[in-house]
Each structure stands twice: as C-alpha cells, then as structure tokens.
Amino acid sequence: MTDIQIARINELARKAKISPLSPDEKEEQARLRNDYRAAMKRNLEAQLMGYKYEPNNRSEN
C-alpha cells in the first residue's frame, strides 16, 4: 500500500463526512480499504512468522 493510496483513503473519508460520496467513490473507498486491510494482514503475518517461541525450561521451586 503506497502513501498515495493511504492519502486517498483519508481524502475520501474526509469528503464522506462533508457530503455523500458518489457510487464510484464509494466503490473506490471500499476497494482501497480492502487493499489496506489485506496489506496490514500480510504485514502482521510476516511479523508473527519471524518470532520463535522458546518455552521457559526453568523449574520453579
């Protein structure tokens, strides 16, 4: 997701607060939001795959 796409998401959100979006703008907004969610999901999955779980082997006495 590029900075330009994020800026467009924010622009459409601001515009929607002031006046109704056209059907084309609503479609664009939905597409951009879905792309944003998918990019965030991929990023989170990549980060989580980079972690290595090591159980604590110390016994507590």
N, C-alpha and C positions, 0 to 999 in steps of 0.2 A: 504494500500500500504506500503510495507516494504522498508527499506533503501536499501536493496539488489536490489529490483526491480527498484527503482529510479536510483541507480548506473548503472544498466544495460541499462536503457533508455539513460542515459548520455553517456555510453560507445558506444552504437550503433550510437548515434548522432555524436560523435567524429569520429567514423570509417567511417560514411557516407560522412563526409567532405573530407576524405583522399582517399577513394576508394569506388566503388559501393558496396552496400550490396547484399548478395545473396538473392534469393527469400524467403528462410526460415527466414533469418534475417529481411527482410522487413515485413514479416508476424508477427514475434515476436515483432518488433518495433510497428507496428500498434496495436497489441493486448495490449501491455504494455501501450501505450499512451491512448487507450480507457479505460483501467482499471484506469489509473491515473485521467483522466477526470471524470469518474464515482465517484471515491473516493472524489475528490475535490467538486463535485456537492453535494454528500451526506453530506459532512462536512459543506458546506455553508448552505444547507437547515436546518441542525440541529442547526446551529448558529442562523439563522433567526427565527426559531421556538421558540428559547429561549428569544427573545425580546418581550416585551409587550408594545404596543402602548397606550400612555395616552395623549389624546388631551389636549391642553392648554385651560383651562376654564377661564382664566383671560380675562376680557374685557378691551380693550384699549380705554381710554378716554382722 
